Amino acid sequence: MSTETKNKSPMDAQHEKIWKALAKYGIYTEEQLNEAIKNMKPLNIGCMVSPVRVRNEVS
């Protein structure tokens, strides 16, 4: 293991993984990332933030 790898913080390693994943989508710069985010379709997160409905079933 190189000295550079030993001295790399967990955050640096995490950033490296994120940029590697973004590269799979052709995103190599912050500008490209910002543009991709602007062009995203809206994401419906209602199922994750809405209260759970409780059914009262009578037998």
Order of alpha helices (4+ residues) and beta strands (2+ residues): alpha-alpha-alpha-alpha
